[in-house]
Amino acid sequence: MPIALALVAAIVYGASDFLGGLASRRTATIGVVIWSQAVGLALLTLVVPAFGGDATAADVRWGALCGVAGALAIVALYRGLAVGTMGIVSPLSAVLGASIPVLYGLIFRGEHPGWFAAAGILAALAAVVLVSAQPGVREPRPQFFPPGIPEALVAGVGFGLYFIALAQTRAGAGMVPLLAARATSVALLLAGAAAFGGIAGVRLARPAVGLVVVCGALDVSANVLYVVAAHNALLALVAVLTSLYPAATVALAAIALRERLGRLQWIGVALALGGAVAISSGS
């Protein structure tokens, strides 16, 4: 059962990212992020009591730090999915999000990942080069850092920091750290919108409203599924399965948007997906 939950979580994560990126092509990214996070916060508030738990102040603080990193990551990801190729942005951000916690454990905790994880990190580096250096359609020279790649890199760093902070919370805290993370991200995003663009900037264009609501519901559902699976099965196995979520984003982008990738880009995407799995299973 936990394994099935992890697989469902991966699909739901990927679908949520696709809808968030699609909505960001129809309205302002900041509006998509704030409202999707707000929808998730409302649903999570209803879910938390059902799971119980005994959260400490430290759990809440780490959850709040998750919210800061998550806000940065999700803004960058949705922006990257909006301006770039989804089939590249999603796997690239995922493999970086998987690599950073491994490097953190190696440098600051004295952990020694196996050779499989090391191979995954090398695959991740190769993936960055391949998906970033694909020649443009009408350009004779390679186009380094095409649209969406910088945002994917920022999102990957944000997700990596998110997972590092989440790892500091206790399993006995239930869903409270997730609630703290979501509340912090919504507050931070609203404050940023008010300071830099005005609250009017968070208004959604009508074609994006339904996408944003479903996106927010799917995102928080995937988070809950992941936590439940991680508490009832080997974390390494759950991490491997959920790291496949970009496959759903890539598939939906290919079907719905008719995205086409070059040969080198497909190799880069495959390396990114394989690298994420190797890092998760070998760490």
C-alpha positions in Angstrom: 0.0 0.0 0.0 2.7 2.6 0.8 4.4 1.8 -2.5 1.2 2.4 -4.4 0.8 5.7 -2.5 4.3 6.8 -3.5 3.6 6.0 -7.2 0.3 7.9 -7.0 2.1 10.8 -5.3 4.6 11.0 -8.2 1.8 11.1 -10.8 -0.1 13.8 -8.8 3.1 15.9 -8.3 3.8 15.8 -12.0 0.2 16.7 -12.9 0.2 19.5 -10.5 3.4 21.0 -11.9 2.0 20.7 -15.4 -1.2 22.5 -14.5 0.8 25.2 -12.6 3.0 25.8 -15.6 0.0 25.9 -18.0 -1.8 28.3 -15.8 1.3 30.5 -15.6 1.1 30.8 -19.4 -2.4 32.4 -19.1 -1.9 34.7 -16.1 0.8 36.2 -13.8 3.0 33.5 -12.2 2.8 35.1 -8.8 -1.0 34.9 -8.9 -0.9 31.2 -9.8 1.6 30.4 -7.0 -0.3 32.4 -4.3 -3.7 31.1 -5.1 -2.6 27.5 -5.6 -0.7 27.6 -2.3 -3.8 29.1 -0.6 -6.0 26.3 -1.9 -3.5 23.8 -0.6 -3.4 25.6 2.8 -7.2 25.5 3.1 -7.3 21.8 2.3 -4.3 21.0 4.6 -6.0 22.8 7.5 -8.8 20.2 7.2 -6.5 17.3 6.9 -4.0 18.0 9.8 -6.4 17.0 12.6 -7.1 13.6 11.1 -3.4 12.6 11.3 -2.8 13.9 14.8 0.8 14.1 15.9 2.8 15.8 18.6 4.6 18.7 17.0 7.3 20.6 18.9 8.3 24.2 18.4 11.3 23.0 16.5 9.1 21.0 14.1 7.1 24.2 13.4 10.3 26.3 12.9 11.7 23.8 10.4 8.3 23.7 8.7 8.4 27.4 8.4 11.9 27.2 6.8 10.5 24.7 4.4 7.9 27.3 3.5 10.5 29.9 2.7 12.5 27.5 0.4 9.3 26.1 -1.1 8.0 29.6 -2.0 11.2 30.4 -3.8 11.2 27.0 -5.6 7.6 27.0 -6.7 7.7 30.5 -8.1 10.8 29.7 -10.1 9.4 26.4 -11.3 6.1 27.7 -12.5 7.8 30.6 -14.2 10.2 28.2 -15.9 7.4 25.9 -17.0 5.6 28.9 -18.4 8.5 30.3 -20.5 10.5 27.2 -21.2 10.0 23.6 -22.4 8.2 21.6 -19.6 9.9 18.4 -20.7 13.2 20.0 -19.8 12.4 22.3 -16.9 10.7 19.7 -14.7 13.4 16.9 -14.9 16.2 19.4 -14.4 14.7 21.0 -11.3 14.0 17.5 -9.9 17.5 16.2 -10.3 19.0 19.2 -8.7 16.4 19.0 -5.9 17.6 15.4 -5.3 21.4 16.2 -5.6 21.6 19.0 -3.1 20.4 17.0 0.0 23.0 14.3 -0.9 25.8 16.9 -1.1 24.6 18.4 2.2 24.8 15.1 3.9 28.3 14.5 2.4 29.7 17.9 3.4 28.0 18.7 6.7 27.0 15.3 8.1 29.9 13.2 7.0 27.6 10.9 5.1 29.0 8.7 2.4 26.6 8.0 -0.5 27.2 4.9 -2.5 28.6 4.7 -5.9 25.1 4.6 -7.4 24.3 8.0 -5.9 27.7 9.4 -7.1 26.8 8.2 -10.6 23.5 9.9 -10.3 25.2 13.2 -9.5 27.4 12.9 -12.5 24.4 12.1 -14.6 22.7 15.3 -13.2 25.7 17.4 -14.3 25.6 15.9 -17.7 21.9 16.5 -17.9 22.4 20.2 -17.2 24.8 20.5 -20.0 22.7 18.6 -22.6 19.4 20.3 -21.9 21.1 23.8 -21.7 23.2 23.6 -24.8 20.7 22.4 -27.4 20.9 24.6 -30.5 17.9 26.9 -31.2 15.6 26.1 -34.0 16.9 28.9 -36.3 20.3 29.6 -34.7 23.5 28.2 -36.1 25.2 28.3 -32.7 24.2 26.6 -29.5 21.9 28.6 -27.3 23.2 28.3 -23.7 20.6 28.8 -21.0 17.5 29.0 -23.2 14.3 30.2 -21.6 13.3 28.2 -18.5 16.7 26.8 -17.7 17.8 29.5 -15.1 14.4 29.2 -13.4 14.8 25.4 -13.3 18.2 25.8 -11.6 16.8 28.1 -9.0 13.8 25.8 -8.5 16.1 22.9 -8.0 18.1 24.7 -5.3 14.9 25.7 -3.6 13.5 22.2 -3.6 16.9 20.8 -2.3 16.8 23.3 0.6 13.1 22.3 1.2 14.0 18.7 1.6 16.9 19.4 3.9 14.7 21.4 6.2 11.9 18.8 6.0 14.3 16.1 7.0 14.9 18.0 10.3 11.3 17.5 11.4 10.1 14.4 13.4 7.8 11.7 12.0 5.7 12.1 15.1 4.8 15.7 14.2 2.3 14.5 11.7 1.3 17.0 9.1 1.9 20.0 11.3 5.3 20.9 9.6 3.6 20.8 6.2 0.9 23.2 7.6 3.6 25.5 8.9 5.4 25.4 5.6 2.3 26.2 3.6 1.2 29.0 5.9 4.7 30.5 5.8 4.9 30.3 2.0 1.5 32.0 1.5 2.3 34.8 4.0 5.7 35.3 2.4 4.3 35.4 -1.2 1.5 37.8 -0.2 4.1 40.1 1.5 6.3 40.0 -1.6 3.5 40.7 -3.9 2.4 43.7 -1.8 5.9 45.1 -1.6 6.9 44.7 -5.2 3.9 44.4 -7.5 0.8 45.3 -5.5 -1.9 42.9 -4.5 -3.7 43.6 -7.8 -1.0 41.6 -9.5 -2.3 38.4 -7.9 -5.6 38.5 -9.7 -6.1 35.5 -11.9 -7.3 35.7 -15.5 -10.5 33.7 -15.8 -9.1 31.0 -18.0 -6.6 30.1 -15.3 -8.9 29.9 -12.3 -9.9 26.3 -12.7 -6.3 25.2 -13.5 -5.0 26.9 -10.3 -7.6 25.4 -8.0 -6.9 21.9 -9.3 -3.2 22.5 -9.2 -3.3 23.6 -5.5 -5.5 20.6 -4.6 -3.2 18.1 -6.4 -0.1 19.6 -4.9 -1.2 19.3 -1.3 -2.7 15.9 -2.0 0.7 14.7 -3.3 2.4 16.1 -0.2 0.1 14.2 2.1 0.5 11.0 0.1 4.3 11.4 0.2 4.4 11.9 4.0 2.0 8.9 4.6 4.1 6.7 2.4 7.4 7.8 3.9 6.1 7.0 7.4 5.0 3.5 6.4 7.8 2.2 4.1 11.5 2.6 3.5 12.2 6.2 2.9 14.8 5.4 0.2 12.2 3.4 -1.7 9.6 6.1 -1.4 12.0 8.8 -2.5 13.0 6.8 -5.6 9.4 6.3 -6.7 8.4 10.0 -6.1 11.5 11.2 -7.8 9.9 10.0 -11.1 7.2 12.8 -10.9 8.7 14.7 -13.9 7.7 11.8 -16.1 4.1 12.8 -15.7 4.9 16.4 -16.5 6.8 15.4 -19.6 4.1 13.1 -20.7 1.3 15.7 -20.2 3.4 18.3 -22.0 4.0 16.0 -25.0 0.3 15.0 -25.2 -1.4 18.4 -24.5 1.2 20.9 -25.8 2.8 18.7 -28.5 6.3 19.6 -27.1 9.1 18.2 -29.2 12.6 17.7 -27.9 15.9 17.4 -29.8 17.9 14.2 -29.5 20.4 15.7 -27.1 17.6 17.1 -25.0 15.9 13.6 -24.8 19.2 12.2 -23.6 19.5 15.0 -21.0 15.9 14.3 -19.8 16.7 10.6 -19.5 19.9 11.3 -17.6 18.0 13.7 -15.3 15.3 11.1 -14.5 17.8 8.3 -14.1 20.0 10.6 -12.0 17.2 11.4 -9.7 16.4 7.8 -9.1 20.1 6.8 -8.6 20.6 9.6 -6.1 17.5 8.7 -4.2 18.2 5.0 -4.1 22.0 5.2 -3.5 22.0 7.8 -0.7 
